[in-house]
Structure formats: structure tokens, C-alpha cells
Amino acid sequence: MAESNVVSLKKRGAPPPAIPVTDDVNSNGALPADQALEDSLNELRGDLIYSINDSPTWYASILLGFQHYLTMFGSTLGIPLLLTIDLCMADTPVDIGKLIQTEFFVSGLATFFQSTFGTRLPIVQGASLAFLGPAQAILRADGPCPPALSPENRTDEAIAMREEFWRERMNLLQGAILVACLVEVIIGFTGLIGLLLRFIGPLTIAPTVALIGLSLFNTAAFFSGGNWLLAGCVIVLISLFSQYLNRIVIPIPGFSADRRVIRFPIFKLLPVILAIIFAWTLAAILTVTDVIPEGSPGRTDARANILRDSPWFYIPYPFQWGVPVVTLAGVLGMIAGVLASTIESIGDYYACARVSGAPPPPYHAVNRGIGMEGFGCILAGLWGTGLGTTSYTQNIGVINITKVGSRRVVQLGAVIMILLGSLGKFGAFFATIPIPIVGGMFCVLFGLVTAVGLSTLQHVDLNSSRNLFVLGVPLFMGLVLPAYMTANEGVINTRSPEFNQIVTVLLSTNMFVGGVLAAILDNTIPGTNEERGLLSFRQSYSSPELAERHLRCYDLPFGMKWIRSVRFFEYLPFSPTFQGFLRRRNKPSRNGDIPNGQTNNAMDLNGDEVA
């Protein structure tokens, strides 16, 4: 079956994968036959080794999924560690380890639900920086942390009191997250977010996605600054493996009955893992020889206490820190984080679809994705991570480097997150990866995400002064205004603290500022659809049936035959058969005829008529 699949890929004109693939995931179990669909799929696939519906062999999927786990490790580890400062957890290192385990466990659940029932894109979910500001504001309003315990005062009773103190503060965050993320569920599953997509084109997506990468340069610099030797080593190695040595393959024995040899493109598929292993080994050598001084974040023993104090097994569970507490100020503050995270995720969906060989996500996929992301945030509130979840940009960069956009790989990566989130010692071992190594990885991956955003400009006319204005001003203001807000705390000062917090968080979010400004300018400044790139971006097809078949990668994993047979589902904004709130005037009747006086023009990806 694997060999026949490789042959089918050759017939479609795509390069055969270096590793045999199993059956393509297709909702009706059959390969498409229409030549127009074949040509369009080949164009989307590009130079990918595995596109969104391809399934690598099980051993390759495990390795590639583990690579996604390592890639999201830095943010999933670093962001909760920043939160522990305001949670006042300095005297409870064992609880810090449990909090990190909980974050990985919930990230795995959210990633699995998103990639299986949400957008169906190979996109990873994890702790969001958009929620960090509101969380810190809520905790600081609750009061300062008590002084750290001295060695002579570290009695069991004192430590128990400190543990009770930080858990009460965590309960405030849990309550705010649970209620605020209901808003994200509502705007997703009711289709409100899909209505906004009608006003989003390439000139809105380009600055929004580019700002996702550009806005994180401070994070990459902070992580790398602990030891630029290690960070530079990772940058050089990822560049070397993914760009210069990507054509080198190594022979490995196959697992099929004929024991044939498989040529494995190790440097192209696993550049991040290999770079981390080499740099981690170098860091261990420099640590043992004391070339890296004590106290430096580049040492491999910098966080050895996490490994020592973590339990072997710990399965996180809901309400493990106590009963959530809901306050109006906390909920309103977290809503700002939800809105910022939603805008960021929409850009991530388009970027992920582009690099994984999928067409731009239709309305129903974005509706379902935002709704499922809100559900993931609710899980974070129930389990008590202290932060909501969002789509991870750096894992989109991994897909772009490795040319592996398989949904199955990310689903296995999610299972790995859940399993390792239950094995305390194993997860703590990888928590000892020196922060500068993670920073070097971020430098490459965030740069690639910026480039992915700018690549959508291929659809627009860059000789147009209108388009240059629409692109340049939002991109620049998306950097300027958040920088000003960060440097001038309290500049928004009205009589409502809740209003101040919401506006401050939104104006401090690069993607929100750049994306909203770009959408306003692109939809108000006169320009033709061809000039704006809408005709090229919203791919057109000769019939609604062809457009529908092209979007099968966004179908639910089961029940599609029944869903298509029930007309009621056409009115649900999260259904793959969703037809929009306003019925299409050119929709064919049940017998395939076009009503009198109506045209049968080409259709775009959402079923809208393209002039």
C-alpha cells in the first residue's frame, strides 16, 4: 500500500517522499480524479515532503512529533516560569515543576482537539503571552508577594502557608480564564469571527503574520543573551542542516517484508533535534570544564533543582489547586488577552495552511478553530495553568524548515506532550535545556514566520502606491505603538481600571494594532480586487463542487457522509457544509439546475462568487 501511494504521488507530479507514506487521509476514502483538482493540489503541495493529509511511517511520525515537542518546549517552559514570579512560588520549587507538567499536559490536549476537531491544520497549542499581561495585572492588584523564606525559617508549616498563598492567587486566574474564554468559544462557534474574514485579504494577513515573528525579537534576544556562543551554534547548525545538507540522505533498514533499504533525509527532516543535541552536548562540556561560569543560564545544571525535586509520576487533574474564584475586574482583563490571542491565531491559521500544503482556511474552519481554541483555554482554566492557550508560531516555522506539514505528525506530538506531562522526571530532564539554546532556535523560527507572512504579498501589485501605503504604515505602527505602550505604563488613565487594562493590553499587542489598521486601510482606500490581490488569493474554481472537494482537508474526521446529507448543518457556522448566513443566490438546486436570472460564475474557497 505504501509503494502504491508513492506511485500516486508521482502521477500527481509531486516529488516522491523519501519515506514511504501510508494511505492519504480522505473523508470519502478515494483519491480525487478531477484534473483541475489534481493540478491545484500539486501547486499547493510545492516542495513539501509530506503535505497536510499525508501520513509518514510510524517511526518517522514519532521523531517528527517529538521535534515539535522540543520546539514548543522553550515557550511552554519559559512563559509559566515568568508567571511563577507574580504567583509567589519562589519557596515551592516542587509545585513549580507540577505547574510546568500541567502546562505541557493541557497543551497536548488542546493541540489534539485543535488538529482533530478544530481547524484540522497541523498547528500546535500552548501557553500564550497575550494572557501574561492581564494575569500579572490581576496578581499585582491582589497584593505583593511576601519576603522569601530564609533557611532558618523554612519549616514545614511555613512552606505549607506559602503553598496555600500562591494557590489562592492561582484560583483568581482560573476563574478569570474560565469566564473570559467562554467569549472566545461564543465568537467562534456562532460564526462572528467568520464574518470578519470577508474583510481580510493578503494586505491584512501580510503585516499581521509578519508582526507575529517581528514582535518576538525581544524574547529571542532575551533567551539568546544568556550565552551567544550556544545561541549562535544553534543558528548555524539549523541553517547548515536545513539549507546546505538537506539533500544528504542516510540508508536505514526498512520495516517492510522485503527488508528494503530506505533513504532517510535526516538533515532535512530533523534539523531542530540535531541542532539541540549538538548544542546541548557542547553546553555540557563547557559546564563540566567551567568555561561557562556559575550562575550563567548557559550551564546545563542551571535548573538541576527542577529535575531533582520533580516526582517520577504526576497526572494533572482539574481543580488541583482549588476552586476558581471569579471577579469582574479579572474577567474583563482576561477578555483583552482573549481578543489579542484571537487576532494572532487567525494569522497563524493562514500561515500554517500556506506552509502545510492546504488552501487558505474557509470560514467554517476558522470559526471552528477559534471556538476550539476557546475550549482549550477552558481546559487550561480547569486544570490551572494560569494562562490561556493559543497557536504557536515557532512550530509553523518548523514545518517550513522540514517541509513536513502532516496533520498526523502534530497529533502524535500532542500525544507525546500528554504522556511526558505525566512523567515528571522525563519532562524535567528536558527542562534543563539551557535557555540560550532555545533562544537560538527562536531566532531562526521567528524569522521564518515573518517571511511566511510577507510571502502572501505575491498576490498583490507591489508597484501600486496604494498597496505600499496599506502595507508599510500598519507594519511600522504595529511596532511603534506597542513599544510606546510598554515604555509608558499607565498612559491610558480613565476612571475605569478595567477599561484601562483592556485598552492597554490591546494596544500593546503588535498583531492587533497592525492587523486592525491594515484591515481598515485596505477596505476603505479605493482599489480594485485585482490590485489588492483578492482575485489571486481567493482561489477560484469552475464549479462549487470543485471548490468543495478542494477543501476536504478541513472536513471533520468522521460523520461527513451524514453531515452532507442533512441540510440543517448548512446553517451551522462550524459545520464543513456551512453556506454562510446569507444564502448563496447562485447555489444550484437539488437537481443541479441554476435558478433563472442567476449566473454560475467561479467560486472562491468559501463558496462566494468571484467576478
MARMAR-343440 format. One record per residue (C-alpha): x, y, z. Coordinates in steps of 0.02 Angstrom, whole numbers, plus 50000, padded with zeros to 5 digits. Each point is the difference from the previous one (the first is absolute). Example, Ala and Ser with C-alpha at 12.3 -4.5 7.8 and 13.67 -1.06 7.14 Angstrom:
BEGIN
+-------+-------+-------+
|  east | north |    up |
+-------+-------+-------+
| 50615 | 49775 | 50390 |
| 50069 | 50172 | 49967 |
+-------+-------+-------+
//
This chain:
BEGIN
+-------+-------+-------+
|  east | north |    up |
+-------+-------+-------+
| 50000 | 50000 | 50000 |
| 50143 | 50119 | 50041 |
| 50083 | 49970 | 49830 |
| 49838 | 50030 | 49907 |
| 49981 | 50163 | 50093 |
| 50171 | 50057 | 49944 |
| 49951 | 49959 | 49821 |
| 49842 | 50103 | 50018 |
| 50102 | 50147 | 50059 |
| 50113 | 49984 | 49849 |
| 49849 | 50001 | 49886 |
| 49942 | 50162 | 50079 |
| 50167 | 50078 | 49957 |
| 50057 | 50019 | 50181 |
| 50173 | 49941 | 50054 |
| 49989 | 49828 | 50080 |
| 50029 | 50004 | 50187 |
| 50165 | 49931 | 50064 |
| 49904 | 49893 | 50124 |
| 49852 | 49895 | 49941 |
| 49833 | 50067 | 50051 |
| 49843 | 49910 | 50049 |
| 49828 | 50037 | 49930 |
| 49955 | 50183 | 49977 |
| 49866 | 50059 | 50121 |
| 49847 | 50034 | 49896 |
| 49824 | 50015 | 50065 |
| 49926 | 49891 | 49864 |
| 50145 | 49877 | 49989 |
| 50037 | 50035 | 49816 |
| 50131 | 50101 | 49908 |
| 49936 | 50150 | 49902 |
| 49983 | 49973 | 49814 |
| 49962 | 50172 | 49929 |
| 50154 | 50064 | 49907 |
| 49968 | 50180 | 50055 |
| 50000 | 49942 | 50181 |
| 50159 | 49900 | 49970 |
| 50092 | 50150 | 49928 |
| 49941 | 50113 | 50141 |
| 50055 | 49877 | 50135 |
| 50170 | 49981 | 49919 |
| 50022 | 50188 | 50001 |
| 49956 | 50009 | 50184 |
| 50115 | 49856 | 50043 |
| 50152 | 50084 | 49925 |
| 50161 | 49923 | 50065 |
| 49922 | 49922 | 50155 |
| 50056 | 49824 | 50044 |
| 49836 | 49969 | 50092 |
| 49850 | 50113 | 49978 |
| 49854 | 50019 | 50120 |
| 49910 | 49837 | 49957 |
| 50156 | 49890 | 49983 |
| 50047 | 49878 | 50137 |
| 50185 | 49958 | 50023 |
| 50049 | 49829 | 50066 |
| 49973 | 49978 | 50185 |
| 50183 | 50014 | 50050 |
| 50024 | 50158 | 49896 |
| 49840 | 50074 | 50072 |
| 50062 | 49972 | 50178 |
| 50167 | 50085 | 49964 |
| 49917 | 50145 | 49910 |
| 49869 | 50018 | 50136 |
| 50135 | 50001 | 50134 |
| 50086 | 50139 | 49902 |
| 49842 | 50105 | 50017 |
| 50002 | 49962 | 50187 |
| 50178 | 50064 | 50016 |
| 49960 | 50154 | 49896 |
| 49857 | 50057 | 50111 |
| 50098 | 49955 | 50156 |
| 50081 | 50170 | 50020 |
| 49839 | 50101 | 50002 |
| 49902 | 49870 | 50097 |
| 50138 | 50000 | 50131 |
| 50048 | 50184 | 49997 |
| 49828 | 50082 | 50008 |
| 49940 | 49905 | 50156 |
| 50168 | 50035 | 50083 |
| 49970 | 50186 | 49974 |
| 49828 | 49981 | 50078 |
| 50067 | 49910 | 50154 |
| 50084 | 50163 | 50053 |
| 49833 | 50088 | 50023 |
| 49919 | 49842 | 50067 |
| 50127 | 50006 | 50143 |
| 50062 | 49822 | 49975 |
| 50183 | 50031 | 50040 |
| 49991 | 49894 | 50158 |
| 49910 | 49852 | 49919 |
| 50113 | 49930 | 49862 |
| 49908 | 49833 | 49996 |
| 49838 | 50090 | 49958 |
| 50091 | 50094 | 49861 |
| 50042 | 49832 | 49924 |
| 49819 | 49944 | 50014 |
| 49941 | 50162 | 49919 |
| 50117 | 49971 | 49853 |
| 49937 | 49822 | 49983 |
| 49821 | 50064 | 50000 |
| 50041 | 50124 | 49863 |
| 50069 | 49862 | 49887 |
| 49854 | 49885 | 50040 |
| 49870 | 50132 | 49956 |
| 50098 | 50055 | 49846 |
| 49994 | 49820 | 49938 |
| 49811 | 49990 | 50027 |
| 49970 | 50167 | 49914 |
| 50114 | 49955 | 49853 |
| 49913 | 49833 | 49973 |
| 49825 | 50075 | 50004 |
| 50052 | 50144 | 49885 |
| 50085 | 49891 | 49869 |
| 49863 | 49868 | 50005 |
| 49838 | 50096 | 50023 |
| 50048 | 50185 | 49984 |
| 50081 | 50074 | 49846 |
| 50071 | 49827 | 49957 |
| 50165 | 50086 | 49962 |
| 50166 | 49933 | 50069 |
| 50011 | 50141 | 50127 |
| 50066 | 49987 | 50178 |
| 49915 | 50080 | 50151 |
| 50090 | 50064 | 50154 |
| 50012 | 50135 | 50133 |
| 49964 | 50174 | 49929 |
| 50098 | 50159 | 50034 |
| 49839 | 50096 | 49965 |
| 49933 | 49939 | 50168 |
| 50159 | 50038 | 50098 |
| 49968 | 50188 | 50014 |
| 49821 | 49984 | 50065 |
| 50054 | 49860 | 50118 |
| 50140 | 50106 | 50073 |
| 49881 | 50148 | 50019 |
| 49874 | 49891 | 50094 |
| 50133 | 49931 | 50117 |
| 50080 | 50170 | 50035 |
| 49829 | 50072 | 50041 |
| 49981 | 49860 | 50128 |
| 50154 | 50060 | 50092 |
| 50189 | 49972 | 50006 |
| 50089 | 49838 | 50038 |
| 50063 | 49969 | 50177 |
| 50189 | 50000 | 50029 |
| 50089 | 49838 | 49953 |
| 50027 | 49878 | 50143 |
| 50173 | 49996 | 50074 |
| 50083 | 49830 | 50028 |
| 49965 | 50005 | 50188 |
| 49815 | 50040 | 49971 |
| 49968 | 49862 | 49872 |
| 49891 | 49892 | 50112 |
| 49865 | 49884 | 49935 |
| 49867 | 50115 | 50070 |
| 50075 | 50154 | 49916 |
| 50014 | 49912 | 49832 |
| 49819 | 49939 | 50015 |
| 49942 | 50179 | 50030 |
| 50097 | 50060 | 49846 |
| 49922 | 49861 | 49898 |
| 49825 | 50051 | 50056 |
| 50042 | 50182 | 49958 |
| 50049 | 49970 | 49819 |
| 49855 | 49880 | 49972 |
| 49876 | 50135 | 50050 |
| 50080 | 50115 | 49871 |
| 49991 | 49863 | 49869 |
| 49813 | 49980 | 50036 |
| 49975 | 50182 | 49951 |
| 50081 | 49966 | 49831 |
| 49901 | 49840 | 49973 |
| 49834 | 50087 | 50027 |
| 50046 | 50143 | 49882 |
| 50058 | 49879 | 49864 |
| 49847 | 49888 | 50012 |
| 49875 | 50141 | 49976 |
| 50102 | 50104 | 49875 |
| 50033 | 49851 | 49887 |
| 49814 | 49968 | 49985 |
| 50001 | 50159 | 49896 |
| 50124 | 49920 | 49880 |
| 49892 | 49844 | 49988 |
| 49846 | 50106 | 49961 |
| 50081 | 50110 | 49865 |
| 50071 | 49843 | 49920 |
| 49856 | 49878 | 49996 |
| 49869 | 50135 | 49963 |
| 50098 | 50053 | 49846 |
| 50030 | 50180 | 50054 |
| 50186 | 49985 | 49963 |
| 49962 | 49927 | 49828 |
| 49901 | 50156 | 49954 |
| 50158 | 50103 | 50022 |
| 50097 | 49891 | 49878 |
| 49906 | 50079 | 49855 |
| 50104 | 50155 | 50031 |
| 50167 | 49910 | 50013 |
| 50112 | 49986 | 49847 |
| 50186 | 49982 | 49965 |
| 50037 | 50180 | 50051 |
| 49923 | 49965 | 50171 |
| 50078 | 49830 | 50024 |
| 50178 | 50050 | 49949 |
| 50032 | 50131 | 50137 |
| 49902 | 49899 | 50130 |
| 50100 | 49839 | 49977 |
| 50164 | 50094 | 49974 |
| 49973 | 50091 | 50165 |
| 49976 | 49833 | 50088 |
| 50182 | 49962 | 49963 |
| 50069 | 50177 | 50014 |
| 49915 | 50034 | 50167 |
| 50094 | 49855 | 50079 |
| 50174 | 50065 | 49966 |
| 50014 | 50057 | 50182 |
| 49958 | 49825 | 50060 |
| 50129 | 49922 | 49883 |
| 50131 | 50128 | 50054 |
| 49963 | 49973 | 50185 |
| 50015 | 49811 | 49985 |
| 50156 | 50008 | 49890 |
| 50086 | 50134 | 50104 |
| 50043 | 49877 | 50138 |
| 50136 | 49926 | 49890 |
| 50016 | 50055 | 49818 |
| 50127 | 49861 | 49967 |
| 49867 | 49866 | 50027 |
| 49864 | 50102 | 49914 |
| 50112 | 50032 | 49850 |
| 50045 | 49816 | 49993 |
| 49815 | 49954 | 49985 |
| 49971 | 50133 | 49865 |
| 50148 | 49937 | 49898 |
| 49954 | 49817 | 50020 |
| 49816 | 50021 | 49953 |
| 50052 | 50102 | 49848 |
| 50132 | 49871 | 49953 |
| 49887 | 49849 | 50019 |
| 49842 | 50072 | 49921 |
| 50077 | 50099 | 49856 |
| 50172 | 49931 | 49956 |
| 49990 | 49815 | 50048 |
| 49815 | 49973 | 49963 |
| 50034 | 49889 | 49849 |
| 50108 | 49878 | 50096 |
| 49913 | 49836 | 50044 |
| 50054 | 49853 | 50107 |
| 49948 | 49820 | 49964 |
| 49901 | 49913 | 50136 |
| 49919 | 49827 | 49997 |
| 49816 | 49998 | 49955 |
| 49864 | 49919 | 50104 |
| 49909 | 49921 | 49853 |
| 50000 | 49815 | 49958 |
| 50132 | 50016 | 49864 |
| 50120 | 50088 | 50121 |
| 50041 | 50131 | 49872 |
| 50112 | 50147 | 50043 |
| 49920 | 50170 | 50028 |
| 50095 | 50160 | 49963 |
| 49964 | 50114 | 50146 |
| 50028 | 50190 | 49975 |
| 50053 | 50024 | 50180 |
| 50064 | 50178 | 49984 |
| 49845 | 50062 | 49909 |
| 49875 | 49918 | 50116 |
| 50085 | 50020 | 50170 |
| 50106 | 50159 | 49996 |
| 49931 | 50068 | 50164 |
| 50027 | 49839 | 50100 |
| 50176 | 49979 | 49932 |
| 50045 | 50181 | 50036 |
| 49936 | 49986 | 50179 |
| 50097 | 49838 | 50030 |
| 50163 | 50073 | 49936 |
| 49981 | 50164 | 50094 |
| 49944 | 49913 | 50160 |
| 50152 | 49887 | 49993 |
| 50113 | 50151 | 49977 |
| 49916 | 50087 | 50147 |
| 50029 | 49845 | 50109 |
| 50185 | 49999 | 49955 |
| 50018 | 50186 | 50036 |
| 49907 | 49976 | 50165 |
| 50110 | 49857 | 50060 |
| 50158 | 50096 | 49955 |
| 49931 | 50159 | 50082 |
| 50025 | 50099 | 49841 |
| 49823 | 50063 | 50029 |
| 50002 | 50083 | 50172 |
| 49888 | 49957 | 50146 |
| 49830 | 50083 | 49994 |
| 49998 | 50015 | 49811 |
| 49839 | 49942 | 49914 |
| 50110 | 49911 | 49873 |
| 50051 | 49866 | 50126 |
| 49913 | 49832 | 49990 |
| 49984 | 49996 | 50190 |
| 49917 | 50172 | 50011 |
| 49830 | 49921 | 50036 |
| 50057 | 49833 | 50070 |
| 49887 | 50026 | 50152 |
| 49846 | 49975 | 49891 |
| 50064 | 49828 | 49950 |
| 50043 | 49957 | 50179 |
| 49836 | 50055 | 50078 |
| 49877 | 49940 | 49868 |
| 49902 | 49840 | 50037 |
| 50018 | 49850 | 49885 |
| 49815 | 49996 | 49961 |
| 49869 | 50137 | 50019 |
| 49839 | 50005 | 49899 |
| 49924 | 50175 | 50001 |
| 49813 | 50009 | 50035 |
| 49865 | 50136 | 50001 |
| 49990 | 50116 | 50151 |
| 50164 | 49931 | 50067 |
| 50042 | 50170 | 50076 |
| 49827 | 50034 | 50072 |
| 49832 | 50076 | 49949 |
| 50011 | 50144 | 49874 |
| 49950 | 50175 | 50059 |
| 49913 | 50117 | 49877 |
| 50019 | 50190 | 50009 |
| 49932 | 50128 | 49876 |
| 50166 | 50091 | 49984 |
| 50093 | 49838 | 49968 |
| 49877 | 49942 | 49866 |
| 50003 | 50166 | 49907 |
| 50190 | 50001 | 50003 |
| 50010 | 49823 | 49932 |
| 49877 | 50043 | 49860 |
| 50133 | 50118 | 49933 |
| 50121 | 49855 | 49993 |
| 49867 | 49893 | 49913 |
| 49973 | 50132 | 49864 |
| 50186 | 50022 | 49970 |
| 50027 | 49812 | 49994 |
| 49856 | 49980 | 49877 |
| 50073 | 50126 | 49877 |
| 50171 | 49916 | 50014 |
| 49927 | 49826 | 49970 |
| 49908 | 50052 | 49842 |
| 50167 | 50053 | 49927 |
| 50077 | 49837 | 50058 |
| 49864 | 49899 | 49911 |
| 50037 | 50082 | 49833 |
| 50189 | 49979 | 50025 |
| 49982 | 49817 | 50051 |
| 49886 | 49961 | 49852 |
| 50125 | 50078 | 49882 |
| 50150 | 49899 | 50060 |
| 49906 | 49834 | 50020 |
| 49931 | 49988 | 49824 |
| 49820 | 50046 | 50042 |
| 49892 | 50133 | 49919 |
| 49961 | 50157 | 50104 |
| 49880 | 49949 | 50139 |
| 49815 | 50028 | 49959 |
| 49880 | 50086 | 50119 |
| 49940 | 49842 | 50085 |
| 50179 | 49942 | 50039 |
| 50046 | 50167 | 50079 |
| 49836 | 50004 | 50098 |
| 50032 | 49824 | 50063 |
| 50183 | 50038 | 50035 |
| 49965 | 50153 | 50107 |
| 49861 | 49909 | 50091 |
| 50112 | 49851 | 50034 |
| 50139 | 50116 | 50056 |
| 49878 | 50073 | 50127 |
| 49962 | 49822 | 50056 |
| 50187 | 49972 | 50024 |
| 50008 | 50157 | 50107 |
| 49857 | 49933 | 50106 |
| 50101 | 49840 | 50026 |
| 50146 | 50110 | 50055 |
| 49884 | 50085 | 50126 |
| 49935 | 49834 | 50066 |
| 50173 | 49922 | 50020 |
| 50078 | 50162 | 50063 |
| 50143 | 50052 | 49886 |
| 49975 | 50184 | 50041 |
| 49997 | 50046 | 49815 |
| 49891 | 49967 | 49849 |
| 50059 | 49906 | 49846 |
| 50030 | 50063 | 49824 |
| 50078 | 49943 | 49836 |
| 50190 | 49986 | 50004 |
| 50092 | 50096 | 49866 |
| 50167 | 49911 | 50019 |
| 49926 | 49832 | 49951 |
| 49941 | 50076 | 49836 |
| 50183 | 50043 | 49971 |
| 50046 | 49818 | 50028 |
| 49879 | 49946 | 49863 |
| 50079 | 50127 | 49883 |
| 50176 | 49935 | 50037 |
| 49966 | 49813 | 49997 |
| 49870 | 50004 | 49859 |
| 49890 | 49884 | 50104 |
| 49823 | 50067 | 50014 |
| 49916 | 49838 | 50051 |
| 49854 | 50014 | 50119 |
| 50038 | 49826 | 50067 |
| 50173 | 50056 | 50058 |
| 49929 | 50141 | 50107 |
| 49866 | 49885 | 50072 |
| 50137 | 49879 | 50055 |
| 50096 | 50149 | 50069 |
| 49846 | 50041 | 50105 |
| 49996 | 49823 | 50069 |
| 50185 | 50017 | 50045 |
| 49961 | 50162 | 50094 |
| 49862 | 49914 | 50099 |
| 50108 | 49848 | 50043 |
| 50154 | 50100 | 50048 |
| 49890 | 50120 | 50097 |
| 49961 | 49851 | 50113 |
| 50183 | 49946 | 50019 |
| 50077 | 50127 | 50117 |
| 50182 | 49949 | 49987 |
| 49999 | 49985 | 49811 |
| 49923 | 50170 | 49973 |
| 50115 | 50077 | 50130 |
| 50151 | 49927 | 49908 |
| 49958 | 50099 | 49844 |
| 49965 | 50151 | 50109 |
| 50187 | 50005 | 50031 |
| 50033 | 50049 | 49818 |
| 50097 | 50164 | 50018 |
| 49894 | 50151 | 49959 |
| 50126 | 50071 | 49871 |
| 49976 | 49842 | 49895 |
| 49813 | 50035 | 49996 |
| 50038 | 50181 | 49955 |
| 50105 | 49950 | 49851 |
| 49860 | 49889 | 49938 |
| 49877 | 50145 | 50019 |
| 50112 | 50115 | 49896 |
| 49983 | 49885 | 49849 |
| 49819 | 49948 | 50021 |
| 49928 | 50173 | 50034 |
| 50095 | 50068 | 49851 |
| 49921 | 49868 | 49890 |
| 49826 | 50043 | 50064 |
| 50031 | 50182 | 49953 |
| 50049 | 49944 | 49825 |
| 49844 | 49890 | 49985 |
| 49892 | 50152 | 50037 |
| 50089 | 50106 | 49870 |
| 49985 | 49860 | 49871 |
| 49812 | 50034 | 49985 |
| 50048 | 50162 | 49910 |
| 50030 | 49898 | 49843 |
| 49813 | 50020 | 49966 |
| 49999 | 50191 | 50003 |
| 50066 | 50134 | 49884 |
| 50153 | 50069 | 50088 |
| 50020 | 50134 | 49866 |
| 49843 | 50082 | 50068 |
| 50031 | 50148 | 50116 |
| 49835 | 49960 | 50084 |
| 50057 | 49825 | 50047 |
| 50169 | 50062 | 50063 |
| 49910 | 50122 | 50115 |
| 49879 | 49866 | 50063 |
| 50147 | 49883 | 50035 |
| 50130 | 50119 | 50069 |
| 49900 | 50106 | 50123 |
| 49918 | 49855 | 50096 |
| 50164 | 49903 | 50004 |
| 50093 | 50148 | 50075 |
| 49861 | 50052 | 50119 |
| 49986 | 49820 | 50058 |
| 50175 | 50021 | 50069 |
| 49992 | 50182 | 50057 |
| 49839 | 50007 | 50101 |
| 50029 | 49841 | 50104 |
| 50178 | 50058 | 50037 |
| 49931 | 50167 | 50061 |
| 49869 | 49915 | 50108 |
| 50131 | 49888 | 50078 |
| 50116 | 50146 | 50038 |
| 49860 | 50109 | 50072 |
| 49902 | 49896 | 50124 |
| 49839 | 50082 | 50057 |
| 49985 | 50115 | 49848 |
| 49819 | 49942 | 49980 |
| 49923 | 50077 | 50155 |
| 49812 | 50014 | 50012 |
| 49881 | 49979 | 50146 |
| 49976 | 49816 | 49958 |
| 50148 | 49887 | 50044 |
| 49922 | 49858 | 49901 |
| 49987 | 50108 | 49843 |
| 50180 | 50058 | 50025 |
| 50060 | 49821 | 50009 |
| 49906 | 49941 | 49846 |
| 50058 | 50145 | 49891 |
| 50179 | 49985 | 50063 |
| 50009 | 49814 | 49960 |
| 49927 | 50023 | 49826 |
| 50112 | 50147 | 49954 |
| 50150 | 49905 | 50068 |
| 49967 | 49854 | 49881 |
| 50095 | 50022 | 49837 |
| 49888 | 49886 | 49898 |
| 49842 | 50089 | 50058 |
| 50064 | 50174 | 49958 |
| 50074 | 49951 | 49831 |
| 49859 | 49884 | 49949 |
| 49855 | 50117 | 50043 |
| 50085 | 50151 | 49920 |
| 50040 | 49900 | 49842 |
| 49820 | 49936 | 49988 |
| 49929 | 50177 | 50018 |
| 50117 | 50075 | 49870 |
| 49981 | 49856 | 49875 |
| 49809 | 50008 | 50008 |
| 49981 | 50189 | 49995 |
| 50134 | 50059 | 49877 |
| 49933 | 49979 | 49822 |
| 50079 | 49859 | 49901 |
| 49950 | 49860 | 49882 |
| 49988 | 49819 | 50056 |
| 50140 | 49956 | 49880 |
| 50111 | 50138 | 50070 |
| 49966 | 49943 | 50178 |
| 50042 | 49820 | 49953 |
| 49828 | 49933 | 50045 |
| 49971 | 49912 | 49834 |
| 50162 | 49904 | 50012 |
| 49991 | 49970 | 50188 |
| 49820 | 49936 | 50002 |
| 50031 | 49856 | 49882 |
| 49858 | 49977 | 49877 |
| 49927 | 49840 | 49929 |
| 49886 | 49961 | 49856 |
| 49865 | 49927 | 50111 |
| 49944 | 49993 | 50183 |
| 50031 | 49812 | 49997 |
| 50183 | 50025 | 49955 |
| 50022 | 50130 | 50138 |
| 49918 | 49881 | 50124 |
| 50115 | 49856 | 49954 |
| 50152 | 50113 | 50013 |
| 49956 | 50038 | 50181 |
| 49981 | 49819 | 50056 |
| 50155 | 50018 | 50110 |
| 49893 | 50108 | 50116 |
| 49864 | 49866 | 50018 |
| 49968 | 49920 | 50169 |
| 50086 | 49831 | 50024 |
| 49836 | 49903 | 50001 |
| 49815 | 50018 | 49966 |
| 50020 | 50105 | 49842 |
| 49881 | 49892 | 49896 |
| 49862 | 50030 | 50127 |
| 50041 | 50185 | 50019 |
| 49990 | 50026 | 49811 |
| 49832 | 49910 | 49993 |
| 49917 | 50113 | 50130 |
| 49963 | 50174 | 49936 |
| 49988 | 50071 | 50176 |
| 50190 | 49995 | 50017 |
| 50016 | 50128 | 49860 |
| 49939 | 50131 | 50124 |
| 50125 | 49958 | 50139 |
| 50153 | 50117 | 49990 |
| 50119 | 49862 | 50056 |
| 49937 | 49866 | 49881 |
| 50107 | 49953 | 49848 |
| 49842 | 50022 | 49894 |
| 49966 | 50177 | 50066 |
| 49930 | 50110 | 49860 |
| 50008 | 50168 | 50088 |
| 49870 | 50103 | 50091 |
| 49935 | 50068 | 49835 |
| 49953 | 49860 | 49882 |
| 50098 | 49997 | 49837 |
| 49892 | 50066 | 49859 |
| 50094 | 49892 | 49876 |
| 49986 | 49841 | 50101 |
| 49942 | 49858 | 49887 |
| 49835 | 49918 | 50037 |
| 49986 | 49819 | 50055 |
| 49996 | 49943 | 49818 |
| 50153 | 50103 | 49956 |
| 49908 | 50137 | 49901 |
| 50042 | 50184 | 50020 |
| 49846 | 50106 | 50040 |
| 49941 | 50118 | 49863 |
| 50089 | 50167 | 49987 |
| 50151 | 49941 | 50099 |
| 50176 | 49964 | 49944 |
| 50115 | 49855 | 50032 |
| 50162 | 50097 | 50019 |
| 50156 | 49928 | 50079 |
| 49999 | 49972 | 50188 |
| 50133 | 50044 | 50127 |
| 50053 | 49892 | 50146 |
| 49851 | 50052 | 50105 |
| 49870 | 49974 | 49867 |
| 49986 | 50185 | 49959 |
| 49982 | 50054 | 49819 |
| 50157 | 50069 | 49920 |
| 49971 | 50133 | 49868 |
+-------+-------+-------+
//
